[in-house]
Every structure is written in structure tokens, then in C-alpha cells.
Amino acid sequence: MKKPKRSPFYNTKEAAHFLRVQPKTLMNMRWKGDGPEYRKHGGLILYHIRDLLKWSKASDYCEKQVKAKTHV
């Protein structure tokens, strides 16, 4: 019997663990509108793994530093 595939959707606690932040931090970012994209399925707030990776990549501090130095 095959093991069921893991869902690509994470709840707030799982997404926060994946990003290594506190769930409260993720909730605050969502409230401010500066966190990763999320979806509402019924009453649940869910984050797709692809959106978490995209947001993390866009928040790459080192990459921003290199771009800023090359545009001087």
C-alpha cells in the first residue's frame, strides 16, 4: 500500500515552523500584508509550500545586498 502524498498546504503553525518563525510572527505579517501569500479554505488559513519558498527567496538579504552594490 502506498503512503499518501503530503499536502502542499500548511496551516499557520506548520508554515511558521517551515520558515523558522513563531506562529504569532506569521500572523502579524499576514495582518500587515507583508508576509507570504495565503489562502482561505473554508475558515482555515493555509499557505502553499510554493508561496512560502517564493516569499523566502524574495526576502533573501544577501541577494539584495549584492544587487544594491552592483547598482552603485
C-alpha positions in Angstrom: 0.0 0.0 0.0 1.3 3.4 -1.0 1.9 6.1 1.6 -0.5 9.1 1.0 1.2 12.2 -0.5 1.8 15.0 1.9 -0.4 18.0 1.2 1.3 21.1 -0.2 -0.8 23.2 2.1 0.5 24.2 5.5 -1.5 25.7 8.4 -0.1 28.7 10.2 1.8 26.6 12.8 3.3 24.4 10.1 4.2 27.3 7.8 5.8 29.2 10.8 7.9 26.1 11.6 8.9 25.8 7.9 10.0 29.4 7.9 11.6 29.2 11.4 9.5 32.0 12.8 6.9 32.0 15.6 3.2 31.5 14.5 2.4 34.9 16.1 5.1 36.5 13.8 3.5 34.9 10.8 0.0 36.1 11.9 1.3 39.6 12.4 2.9 39.6 8.9 -0.4 38.4 7.5 -2.3 41.2 9.3 0.2 43.8 8.0 0.1 42.4 4.5 3.9 41.8 4.2 4.1 38.0 4.7 3.7 35.1 2.3 0.6 34.7 0.2 -2.1 32.6 1.9 -5.5 31.1 1.0 -8.7 30.6 2.9 -10.2 27.1 2.6 -13.5 27.4 4.5 -12.4 29.0 7.7 -8.8 27.7 7.5 -5.9 29.9 6.6 -3.4 27.8 4.5 -0.1 28.5 2.9 1.1 26.7 -0.2 4.7 25.5 0.0 5.4 27.2 -3.3 4.3 30.6 -1.8 6.4 30.1 1.3 9.5 29.4 -0.9 8.7 32.3 -3.1 8.4 34.7 -0.2 11.5 33.4 1.5 13.5 33.8 -1.7 12.2 37.4 -2.1 13.3 38.1 1.5 16.9 37.0 0.7 19.0 39.6 2.5 22.3 38.6 0.8 20.9 38.7 -2.7 19.5 42.2 -2.0 22.9 43.4 -0.8 24.7 42.1 -3.9 22.1 43.8 -6.2 22.4 47.1 -4.3 26.2 47.1 -4.6 26.2 46.3 -8.3 23.8 49.3 -9.0 26.1 51.9 -7.4 
